[in-house]
Amino acid sequence: MPTHMSPEFIREALCNVHYPGYSRDIVSFGLVKDIHCEPGLTRVRIEIPTRDPKVPERIFHDCHAVLDPLDGIGTVEVEIAVKDAPPVPGGSSAPVGAPIPGVKRILAVASGKGGVGKSTVAANLAVALAATGAKVGLCDCDLYGPSIAQMFGTREQPLANEHDEILPIEAHGIALMSMGFLLSDDSPVIVRGPMATRYTQQFLRQVAWGELDYLLLDLPPGTGDIQLTVVQTVIVDGAIIVTTPQEVALIDARKAVAMFGKVNVPVLGLIENMAWFECDAGKIYYLFGEGGGVREAQALRVPLLGRIPLDPATRERSDAGTPVALLDPNINKISAAFREVAASLQAVVPAR
């Protein structure tokens, strides 16, 4: 077998196979489940949720068209498992959602439960990505508990352009949209599911996001209506799951991973937040358990994008509207940790 004929090489080749009717490939949709290579034989297993018999036929043909000509690949066996999918709006059997014009990558930051620091991670990850020179936006999809306005230190109300599109607020070089810009601090969001769906769709489709390398979506905790609305409204390139090392948080993180798997959104990796606390004397305390996120990433077979320590400055700067990732990473360890997460993320999903 040639040295280049590896599962990684085959997976990269399959990135040229697009889902019928979409510009997005079957790998980024998370449909390629297993690749096995041995001398003279390559096996590929693909799972497709569809009601349209033409979809697996087309993908089977396109996989062979891409793989068969590869020098030294030998026999190619493509196994396609068809899972019955529920009908989606418009009657389409393909993965739903559409790209946002001008936005290269849409990434969801999610958690199975609240209280794990998901919004703090989303805010600082946006800043860390922007520090690399990328153009970044952050959409606060947590309608009932919006916190991005506070974390970026602005209460400016958004305006509209001549096309009746909402103009995002800019702070610290990040394009922002949040329900927190539309309400006062003491005004609760009291809406039923259909209205929450409508607000979410407006934030995604009726905001003039402009040209962005990355648009991060700060999702509410759990696996409810807003998460499903997001994946039915836009094409999400991947999900980032935030958890603490505590088993209670990991249980719900598994549910979040399973949910994204069912809607064909690839999980890019886990971020273990509040991984440890280092006191002034340098002693490290694992307040929520040690290494839970590391073990869970291994069990789920997804990358561990990074581990973020628990630090008072992170909370203080979030409250002050100046995310800790703005600090010099050569001086501040937490800022350095977020820069490392951003680098890991860009390695997985580089801006096109």
Order of alpha helices (4+ residues) and beta strands (2+ residues): alpha-beta-beta-alpha-beta-beta-alpha-beta-alpha-beta-beta-alpha-beta-alpha-beta-alpha-beta-beta-alpha-beta-alpha-alpha
